[in-house]
Amino acid sequence: MKNTDHYKTALLTEKQTLEEELGGIALFNTETNFWEATPDQELMGETDDNDAADRFEDFEGRSAMVTTLQTRLTDINIALEKIDAGTYGFCEISGEAIEEARLKANPAARTNKAHMNDNEM
């Protein structure tokens, strides 16, 4: 088993950063275990059509950002679970080891380079 201390530290640091970012644009729903975008409070209270359109556009952007951050956070949580289980560093598609350079670039990588663009997961 490879030494995973460095990866675990990097993953925990990124997890904290993601949770802080999510906390600024979303609320965590304990019933669904997902983050849900919240409207920007500075835009609340406006009443004309242009302001309503701006609010909607801002909310759509926040929702997209929440989806992106939630996906990354999920990958990090999976990697941390694998570290604890002793299965970290193996491709979820082929079962082969994930290249060290790939893990250094992305400690939450779930596949090796050969399968990094596969959507089978």
Protein Blocks (a to p, Z undefined) as FASTA:
>chain_A
ZZfklmmmmmmmmmmmmmmmmmmmpccdfklopacddddfklgoiabfklmmmmmmmmmm
mmmmmmmmmmmmmmmmmmmmmmmnopghiafklopacdfklmmmmmmbcbdfklmmpckZ
Z
